[in-house]
Amino acid sequence: MTQHFQAPACPLLVYTDLDGTLLDHDNYSFEAALPSLQRLQRLGVPVVPVTSKTLAELDMLLTSLAITGPCIAENGGLIALPPGYFKEQPTLKPVGRFQVEYLSLEYSAITGLLESLRHEFGFAFTGFADMDDGRVAKLTGLDLAAAGLARRRLCSEPLLWLDTAAAFDEFARRLAQHGCTLVKGGRFFHVLGQTDKAQAMQRLNHRFSQAGFSGFTSIALGDSPNDSLMLEAADVAVVIRRKDGSSLQLETHGKTFTTRASGPAGWHEFFAENLDSLVPACTGKRTLHG
């Protein structure tokens, strides 16, 4: 059943990273965050996953999380909407049960560019397009089925760099000439168009505003360097502490919270301690605790 957007009475909009934030870093459980997630959902507050995962990886996970609205996949390369989620939306491309707005070049264009650069300049790297499911599973620790979903890419390519630092600089320069950028992940570099999580978040903010949802406070939660731009672009930045006790340091941000707990427990901690002061924003009170 199509879920149409209805502006909630409470003017909040939540953007959240997944791995290490809403999902436990080791077992991918979100149980610790569930009480706060369900409360937000009862209030009608949109909770938007923003992740490096593919849309294929997200599909079943969104159902488990009972998230029926938009998501941002592949590091900001695309925004996926349920059909008809916004009453007025441009013509988007159907992908499975979603309608997709691409903010990056599509996958075939990226892999074609990478092959061209490799052939012309001799750059040494290997990407997911060069691997089978078994190789991706071995490199990532995913099982074969999950590796297959991770390889169902729409607008970005993870790759292992096998060349020199000097060659890498030249590689990055050549990619930029063709409208692509590199995002550093854990083990991989991700090649995508000139977009990021923050730009995708701001694009979706605009979509919500066009749908009559204005004056909202945007909250972003994340734990990794590739979340930094998203956190800094939000009204409220919530840095989720990592399991080793360390935490991301933002360069500049006016209203930042760093959780004591890690992962989904930290996610719940923030909302358990602050949601009551966020909810009265409906009547004009916007003071946060902590």
Secondary structure, 3 states (H helix, E strand, C coil): CCCCCCCCCCCEEEEECCECCCECCCCCCCHHHHHHHHHHHHCCCCEEEECCCCHHHHHHHHHHHCCCCCEEEHHHCEEEECCCCCCCCCCCEEECCEEEEECCCCHHHHHHHHHHHHHHHCCCEEEHHHCCHHHHHHHHCCCHHHHHHHCCCCCEEEEEECCCHHHHHHHHHHHHHCCEEEEECCCCEEEEECCCHHHHHHHHHHHHHHCCCCCCEEEEEECCHHHHHHHHHCCEEEEEECCCCCCCCCCCCCCEEEEEEEHHHHHHHHHHHHHHHHHHHHHCCCCCCC
